[in-house]
Amino acid sequence: MDDEYAWPKPGMSLFETTNPHDWRANACMPYQPDWVLYQSGYQLAAELLMAHTASGKDQDLLIYPILFNARQAIELGLKETIRLGNRLLNRDGPYPKRHELTPLWQMAKGLLAEAASVHDPEALDEEATGAFEELIKALNTVDPGSFTFRYPTDQNDRPSFDAEDGIVPNQINTRDLNHTLSAMFNYLTGTTEWLANIIHTLQDMQSYSY
């Protein structure tokens, strides 16, 4: 049997390194899990799959992990926006432990508006924000609990969706979907980077004042 497909040696652990010199293949794990790393990882996974289907290959199979990974990245991006917004505005409290996208967006939108009013009234693009909101609502309708594209059935063994009811169409053009998801990713990346930059600027100003 080809070594590539051979079973590991008996007693070998799941994450054991067989070749210490193969550093190019090492994934460096942080000492503590990081929100940005998780969000970026899910987003990159979706983008790589999107790039593959752009050539017209395997879209019938990859549509599920594309939408699951994209939705997970968007959910984490909204929660990161809330976390940063609360930090900037000196609010206490943990991130919301829920999966529905629309309530998360409403919280994030309110924090963004308040942060802009205090620090940069011209920062938010109302047209882009409105378009993003409509897409969030649509994605939340299709997949309110992050199960639709993760499992073929729900917790009651009912089909996760029925293409005949129109909520999930029976055909999805992956090139158009890729464009839309990329726009959503860009919006979230822009807002989180904007919040992070303000936080860092304020921290620098405070350090110089001493």
ChimeraX attribute file (.defattr): number of C-alpha atoms within 10 A of each C-alpha:
attribute: neighborCount
match mode: 1-to-1
recipient: residues
	/A:1	6
	/A:2	5
	/A:3	7
	/A:4	7
	/A:5	7
	/A:6	8
	/A:7	9
	/A:8	13
	/A:9	7
	/A:10	6
	/A:11	6
	/A:12	11
	/A:13	9
	/A:14	7
	/A:15	6
	/A:16	9
	/A:17	12
	/A:18	9
	/A:19	8
	/A:20	8
	/A:21	9
	/A:22	9
	/A:23	10
	/A:24	6
	/A:25	8
	/A:26	10
	/A:27	7
	/A:28	7
	/A:29	9
	/A:30	8
	/A:31	6
	/A:32	6
	/A:33	9
	/A:34	10
	/A:35	14
	/A:36	13
	/A:37	12
	/A:38	15
	/A:39	21
	/A:40	17
	/A:41	15
	/A:42	20
	/A:43	23
	/A:44	15
	/A:45	16
	/A:46	26
	/A:47	19
	/A:48	12
	/A:49	19
	/A:50	25
	/A:51	14
	/A:52	14
	/A:53	21
	/A:54	16
	/A:55	11
	/A:56	12
	/A:57	11
	/A:58	12
	/A:59	19
	/A:60	12
	/A:61	10
	/A:62	17
	/A:63	19
	/A:64	16
	/A:65	17
	/A:66	26
	/A:67	23
	/A:68	22
	/A:69	23
	/A:70	25
	/A:71	24
	/A:72	21
	/A:73	24
	/A:74	25
	/A:75	22
	/A:76	23
	/A:77	27
	/A:78	27
	/A:79	26
	/A:80	22
	/A:81	28
	/A:82	26
	/A:83	22
	/A:84	25
	/A:85	26
	/A:86	19
	/A:87	15
	/A:88	18
	/A:89	13
	/A:90	9
	/A:91	11
	/A:92	9
	/A:93	9
	/A:94	10
	/A:95	15
	/A:96	12
	/A:97	8
	/A:98	11
	/A:99	19
	/A:100	18
	/A:101	26
	/A:102	21
	/A:103	16
	/A:104	22
	/A:105	22
	/A:106	14
	/A:107	16
	/A:108	23
	/A:109	18
	/A:110	13
	/A:111	20
	/A:112	23
	/A:113	15
	/A:114	15
	/A:115	20
	/A:116	16
	/A:117	13
	/A:118	10
	/A:119	12
	/A:120	12
	/A:121	11
	/A:122	9
	/A:123	14
	/A:124	16
	/A:125	9
	/A:126	10
	/A:127	9
	/A:128	12
	/A:129	14
	/A:130	11
	/A:131	12
	/A:132	19
	/A:133	18
	/A:134	12
	/A:135	16
	/A:136	22
	/A:137	17
	/A:138	15
	/A:139	20
	/A:140	18
	/A:141	15
	/A:142	19
	/A:143	23
	/A:144	15
	/A:145	12
	/A:146	20
	/A:147	17
	/A:148	19
	/A:149	19
	/A:150	15
	/A:151	14
	/A:152	13
	/A:153	14
	/A:154	13
	/A:155	9
	/A:156	7
	/A:157	9
	/A:158	10
	/A:159	12
	/A:160	19
	/A:161	19
	/A:162	12
	/A:163	11
	/A:164	9
	/A:165	9
	/A:166	10
	/A:167	14
	/A:168	17
	/A:169	12
	/A:170	10
	/A:171	8
	/A:172	12
	/A:173	12
	/A:174	20
	/A:175	15
	/A:176	11
	/A:177	15
	/A:178	21
	/A:179	12
	/A:180	14
	/A:181	21
	/A:182	17
	/A:183	15
	/A:184	21
	/A:185	19
	/A:186	11
	/A:187	16
	/A:188	20
	/A:189	17
	/A:190	12
	/A:191	21
	/A:192	21
	/A:193	13
	/A:194	17
	/A:195	23
	/A:196	17
	/A:197	12
	/A:198	16
	/A:199	17
	/A:200	12
	/A:201	12
	/A:202	13
	/A:203	12
	/A:204	11
	/A:205	11
	/A:206	10
	/A:207	9
	/A:208	8
	/A:209	7
	/A:210	5
